[in-house]
Amino acid sequence: MLGRKIREKRRERGKSLNELAALTGLTASFLSQVERDVAEPSITSLRKIAEALDVPIFYFLLNSDGYSPVVRKDSRKTLKFPRSHLAFELLSPDLNRQMEVMMATLKPGTSTCEQPLAHPGEECTIVLQGAMDIQIGDERYHLEEGDSIYYYCAIPHKITSVGDKDLVFISAITPPAF
């Protein structure tokens, strides 16, 4: 299903596999495998694909059922990649709003991405559990449970879980871009 959504959006945008490959830095053969659900992209690769197709990353993971302002804890849209130590849950009902709210869980000693990444907008993050190191540009900050940080997402950023237990945090992002 992920592959089908990527293929549909790529075609809707009028891009060939080679054009998408050039925009993402991924190979056309890998993108073809992703579109056929033969290969699963990493979070970083999916983020590159979403950026190249000008959609939030969650676009590829959401079903378009009816709208409800309530998101029940057992009905959240989740994003978890195989062999990844990161899980995201969408707390806002969908991506058709001015803001996106998500909760993330990150295993100790792991990061949200390999290299700091940027996207449009602003973000506010609060640590619910564990400890976080966040790199924003050349600056580094350490946050403990209850601490929050507000930053401009256009500055490349990366979050690392530095405690001995899972890092759980909530981020509000505007506009929806994740």
C-alpha positions as CSV (number, residue, x, y, z in Angstrom):
1,M,0.0,0.0,0.0
2,L,2.9,2.4,0.8
3,G,4.4,1.7,-2.6
4,R,1.1,2.3,-4.4
5,K,0.6,5.7,-2.7
6,I,4.1,6.8,-3.6
7,R,3.6,5.7,-7.3
8,E,0.2,7.4,-7.5
9,K,1.6,10.7,-6.0
10,R,4.7,10.5,-8.3
11,R,2.5,10.1,-11.4
12,E,0.1,12.8,-10.2
13,R,3.1,15.1,-10.0
14,G,4.2,14.1,-13.5
15,K,7.6,12.7,-12.5
16,S,9.3,9.7,-13.9
17,L,11.3,7.3,-11.6
18,N,14.5,8.8,-13.0
19,E,13.3,12.3,-12.1
20,L,12.3,11.3,-8.6
21,A,15.7,9.5,-8.2
22,A,17.5,12.7,-9.2
23,L,15.5,14.7,-6.7
24,T,16.0,12.3,-3.8
25,G,19.5,11.0,-4.4
26,L,18.0,7.4,-4.4
27,T,18.4,5.1,-7.3
28,A,15.5,4.6,-9.8
29,S,15.8,0.8,-9.2
30,F,15.4,1.2,-5.5
31,L,12.4,3.5,-6.0
32,S,10.8,1.0,-8.3
33,Q,11.2,-1.7,-5.7
34,V,9.6,0.6,-3.1
35,E,6.7,1.3,-5.4
36,R,6.2,-2.4,-5.9
37,D,6.4,-3.0,-2.1
38,V,9.5,-5.2,-2.7
39,A,11.7,-2.9,-0.6
40,E,10.8,-0.8,2.4
41,P,12.4,2.7,2.6
42,S,14.1,3.9,5.7
43,I,12.7,6.9,7.5
44,T,15.3,9.1,5.9
45,S,14.5,7.8,2.4
46,L,10.8,8.2,2.9
47,R,11.3,11.7,4.1
48,K,13.3,12.5,0.9
49,I,10.6,11.0,-1.3
50,A,7.9,13.0,0.6
51,E,9.9,16.2,0.2
52,A,10.5,15.6,-3.5
53,L,6.8,15.0,-4.0
54,D,5.9,18.0,-1.8
55,V,3.8,16.1,0.7
56,P,4.2,15.4,4.5
57,I,5.7,12.0,5.3
58,F,2.6,10.9,7.0
59,Y,0.6,11.4,3.8
60,F,1.8,8.0,2.6
61,L,0.7,6.2,5.8
62,L,-2.7,7.6,6.4
63,N,-6.0,6.1,5.3
64,S,-8.6,8.6,4.1
65,D,-11.5,7.4,6.3
66,G,-14.1,9.9,7.6
67,Y,-12.9,12.9,9.7
68,S,-13.4,13.0,13.5
69,P,-11.8,15.6,15.8
70,V,-11.1,12.8,18.3
71,V,-8.1,10.5,18.0
72,R,-8.5,7.5,20.3
73,K,-5.3,6.1,21.7
74,D,-5.9,2.7,20.1
75,S,-6.7,4.3,16.7
76,R,-3.7,6.5,16.1
77,K,-2.0,6.4,12.8
78,T,1.5,5.0,13.4
79,L,4.8,5.0,11.5
80,K,7.3,2.3,12.4
81,F,9.9,1.0,10.1
82,P,11.5,-2.5,10.2
83,R,14.9,-2.5,11.8
84,S,14.2,1.0,13.2
85,H,14.3,2.1,16.8
86,L,11.9,5.0,16.2
87,A,8.1,5.0,16.2
88,F,5.7,7.9,15.5
89,E,2.0,8.3,16.3
90,L,-0.1,11.0,14.8
91,L,-2.1,12.7,17.5
92,S,-3.9,15.1,15.3
93,P,-6.8,13.7,13.2
94,D,-5.2,14.2,9.8
95,L,-2.8,16.4,7.9
96,N,-5.4,18.7,6.5
97,R,-5.0,21.2,9.3
98,Q,-2.6,24.1,10.0
99,M,-0.7,22.0,12.6
100,E,0.4,18.4,13.1
101,V,0.9,16.9,16.5
102,M,2.8,13.6,16.9
103,M,4.2,11.5,19.7
104,A,7.5,9.7,19.1
105,T,9.3,6.9,20.9
106,L,13.0,6.5,20.4
107,K,15.1,3.6,21.8
108,P,18.1,4.6,24.0
109,G,21.2,5.4,22.0
110,T,19.4,6.0,18.7
111,S,18.5,9.1,16.7
112,T,15.6,10.3,14.5
113,C,17.8,10.4,11.4
114,E,21.4,9.8,10.3
115,Q,22.1,13.5,9.4
116,P,20.3,16.5,10.7
117,L,17.3,17.3,8.4
118,A,15.3,20.4,7.7
119,H,11.7,21.0,6.6
120,P,9.5,24.1,6.5
121,G,7.8,25.5,9.5
122,E,8.2,25.7,13.3
123,E,8.2,23.0,15.9
124,C,7.7,22.8,19.7
125,T,8.8,19.5,21.4
126,I,8.3,18.4,25.0
127,V,10.0,15.4,26.6
128,L,7.5,13.1,28.4
129,Q,10.0,10.4,29.3
130,G,13.7,9.8,29.1
131,A,16.4,12.3,28.0
132,M,17.0,14.0,24.7
133,D,20.0,15.6,23.0
134,I,18.8,17.8,20.1
135,Q,21.1,19.3,17.5
136,I,19.7,22.4,15.8
137,G,22.2,23.7,13.3
138,D,25.5,24.0,15.2
139,E,23.8,24.2,18.6
140,R,23.2,21.3,20.9
141,Y,20.7,21.1,23.7
142,H,20.0,18.5,26.5
143,L,16.4,18.1,27.6
144,E,15.1,16.0,30.5
145,E,11.5,14.9,31.3
146,G,9.2,17.9,31.3
147,D,11.6,20.2,29.3
148,S,10.5,21.6,26.0
149,I,12.1,23.4,23.1
150,Y,10.8,25.6,20.3
151,Y,12.7,25.9,17.0
152,Y,12.5,26.7,13.3
153,C,12.5,23.5,11.3
154,A,14.3,25.1,8.3
155,I,17.4,24.7,10.4
156,P,18.6,21.1,10.1
157,H,17.9,19.2,13.3
158,K,18.4,15.8,14.8
159,I,17.1,14.2,18.0
160,T,19.0,11.5,20.0
161,S,17.8,9.4,22.9
162,V,20.6,9.7,25.5
163,G,18.9,8.1,28.6
164,D,18.8,4.5,29.7
165,K,15.1,4.2,28.9
166,D,13.0,5.0,25.8
167,L,12.7,8.7,24.9
168,V,9.0,9.7,24.5
169,F,8.3,13.2,23.2
170,I,5.4,15.1,21.7
171,S,6.0,17.6,18.8
172,A,3.6,20.1,17.4
173,I,4.6,21.2,13.9
174,T,3.2,23.9,11.7
175,P,2.6,23.6,8.9
176,P,2.3,19.8,8.7
177,A,5.5,18.6,7.1
178,F,6.6,15.4,8.8
